[in-house]
């Protein structure tokens, strides 16, 4: 891919008002940021270093109001994204609630052999929860058992059809979360492109994902996300209470973490600008230093995004 910075399209009229209603293979990377604005020079240097170490890097940053792409690189390449793939599942869940195809209070039993890797549900005494509470657990804590229950409730086929309808044909939710992936299992939970996921988040805050009610519900769930350790670490927000920031910072995000995979997409809006962003880095997790190199690239991008929007 030839790295590019573009401008010009996909700005719906009345987007700021809608946003206020809705949210309360290659290894080359981008070399140009938006002209006339604060640059992403630090991010470019750090992403270049990560790419030169052998990692796959994909990034996409787009302005919310203008639709102008201010930073991009390999943003068309589907890469493993781990738990970031939960976002389309949440969209389909909210759509099911809105259409009454799904009952938010339907009680779901915890599996007898829950996924042990992360999450809270397996530590709770309660053996069953309603679907709507599982959506909260999945969005806020990345709970794999809650995510699996949601995916079972809505169905893989409906999620994939929804992703295509949302303009995400190159992304896919492939499988449930598992402790161990066997030869008959999909190699990853989900794959996705940063272009499609950044634009999905832009559509969420502009109330263009399905309708305003569905967009607002998904944005509300995502505003509870407690993983602010990557791009979001630059915001200074409280991981446990950041949906109503005292300084007027609009922020929602979702991360994905797996061995050798770090992914994040979200929306950050401040007084100067609002952006939707997505960054995925797939790296050889051979040591702590390899992992920290990838994490640092996310944090540098977060700092540049804060400077761009404030």
N, C-alpha and C positions, 0 to 999 in steps of 0.2 A: 504494500500500500504506500502511495505517496502521501505523506502527512499534509494536512490542509487546514486552512482556516477560512470559513465561509461566512456569508452574510445574506440576510434578506428575507427569508420566507417563514411561513407557519406562525403568524401572530394573529390570533383571533381578536376581533374587536371586543373591547370591554374586558380584556384579560385581567387587569389589576383588580377590578371589582369582583370578578369571578373567583380570583385567587383568594380574596379576603373571605368570600362566602365559603369556599371549599376547604380551607386548611386551618383556619385557626388550627496463524501459522507463521505470520511474519513477526519480526522482532524490532521493526523500526517504529519510532515514536515521533510525536509532533515536534516541529522546529519553529513554528510561528505562533504567536498569540495575537490577540486583537490589537490592531493598530490604534493609537490614540488613547488607549486606556492603560491602566497598570498591567504590567506584563506578567507572564507566567514563567519568567526566566529561571527562577529557582526550581520550579516543578520540572521544567524541561531538562535541566541539568541532572536532577536526581533520577528522573525516569530514564534518561539516557544511561546513567550508571547502572541502573537495575537491568536494563535491556542488554547492556554489554556483558553483564555477568551471566547471561544465558536465559534470563526470565522472559516470558511472554507478557507484554504490556499492552493494554487497550484502554483508551481514555476518550471521553466525550463530555464537553461542557457547552451548554447552550443558554443564551439569555432568554428569560421567560417572556418578556414583553415583546421583543423584536423577533425572536426565533433565530437570532444570529448565532452561528456556531463560533465560539471564541477559542476553543482548544479541541483538537481531535487527533487521534492516531490509532490506526488499526481498529477503528470503532465498528467495523463491519464484521469482524472475525468472531465467531462464536467460541467462547472459552468456558471452562467450568466455573460456576458461580456459587456453588453450595447453597446456603440458606437464602441468598438473595432471590432465588427462584420461588420463594414463598410469596412474593408480592402478587403475581398473577393468581395464585390460589386464594389470597385474601380478596382480590377483586371479584373472583367468581363466587366466593362465599357471600360477600356483601350483595352481589347481584341476586343470589339465591334467596337471601333474606328479604330483599326489596320486592321480589316477585312472588314471595311466599312459596317458592318451590322447596325451600329449606325452612325448618322451624328453628329459630334461634335458641329455643329452650329445649330442643331435643337432647336427651341425656345420652352421653357416649361413655362407655366403659373403658377404663384404662386397660391396655393390653396386658396379658399375663406375663409376657417377657418384653418389657419396654426397652426402647433404645436407651443405652446407658451413657452415651457420650456427653450429653449436656442437658440443660433444661431443668425445670422445676417440678413438673407434674409427678415424676417418678419419686420425688421426695415428699410429696404431700400425702396425708392420711386419707383424704377423700378419694374413693375408688372410681368416681364418675363425675363428669362435669357437663354442663350444657355447651352446645356448639359455640355460642357467642363468647363464653368464657375461654374456650379453647382458642378462639381467634385472638383474644387479648394475650393469652400466654404465648402463642406463637409469634405475635408481632413484638411484644415487649421483651421476651426472654429468648426468642429463637428456639422455643421448646420443640424438639424433634417429634415427640409423641403427639403433642397437640397438632403439629403440622401434618403428621401422617393421618390423624383423625379427620382433619379438614379435607385433605386430599381424597380420602376414602369417601367422604360425604358428598363431595361435588363431582368426583370422577376425573381421571386423567383426560379423557376425551373432551369433556366440556372445558377443562382448563386450556387445553391446546387450541380448541376452536376459538375460545375467547382471546387467546394471545394473537392468533391470526387476525381476528376482527379488530384488535387494538393496534394492528400494524407491526406485529412482532413475529414475522414468519421465520426468522433465523434463530429465534430463541425457543427453548423447550424445557418443560418439566419432564424429566425422564423416569423418575423412580421415587419411591419412598426413602426416607432416611433409614439407614441401616448401620449397625455396629461393624459388620463385616460384609464386604461385597464379594459374592461368589462369581464363578464363571458364567452363570446364567442370569446375573443381575446386570443392570445398566452400570457403566463405569462411574457415572456421576449422578447426583440428585437432579441437577439442572445445568443447562448451558445457556449462555446468552451473549448478546453483543452490548457493548456500552452505549452505542447509539440508541438502540431500542429501549434500554432501561432508563437512560436519562430522559428520553422523550415520554416514557410512561409516567415518570414522576412529574414532568412538566404538565402532562394532561391531568394528573391527579389534582394538582393545586389550582389549575385553571378550570376545574369542573368539566373536563372533556372526556373523562373515563366513564363510559356508559352515560350517566347523568349526574346531576349535582349531588343527589342523595348518596349514590354509591361512591362517588369521588370523596365526599366529605367523610363517609364512614371509614373508608380505607385510610385516608389521611389521619383521621383520629386514632385509629389503631397504631399506625406507624409512628405517630408522635409520642407513643409510650416506649419506643425502643430504647433499651438501656445500654446498648453497645455503642458508646461514643469514643472508642479507642483508636479509630483509624482517621479518616478525613475529619470526622466530627470533633476530634480532640482539640482542634484549633479554635473551636467556638467558645470554650470555657463554660459550657452549659452543664447543669447538674444532670448526671445520667438518670437520676431517679425522678426528676420533676422538671422537665424542660419544655412542656407543651404550651406554657404561657410565660414567655421570657419577659422580665421587667424592662429590658432595653429594646423590646419590639423586634427581636430577631425571629424571623420565621424560619423554622427548620424542621424537616422530617427526613428520616433516612432508614435504610435497611442494609445490613451487612451480610456477607457470606464468608464462612471460615471452614476450611478443611485442610488436610495435610497438603502443603504446597499451593494452596489457593487462598487468596484474599480478594474480596470483592465488596464494593460499596456503591450504592446509588442514593441520591437524595435531592433535596431542594434547600437552597440557602438564599435568603433574601434579606437585604439590609437597606439603608437609606439611599444608597447610590444605584443599586441594581439588584436583580434577582436572577439566580441561575439554577438550572438543573444539571446535575453532574453524575457521572458514573466512571469508576476506575476499577479495573481488574488486573491483578498481577498473579501469574502462575509461575512458580519458582521451585527449584530443587531445595526442599527443606532438609538440608544436610547438617545444619548447625544453627545455633541461636543467632549467629551473626547473619546467616542467610535470611532468616526470618525477620530480624530487626531491620535489615536493609530494605526489605519490602515494606514493613510498617512505616519506616521513616519517609518513604516516598508518599504514602497516603497523607501523613501529617504535614509534609511540605505543601502538597496540593491544598490541604485544608487552610493553611496559612495564606496561600495566594488567593484562594477563594474569599477569605475574609477581607483581605485587602481590596479585592475587586468589588465587593458588594458594599463596603463601608467607606 
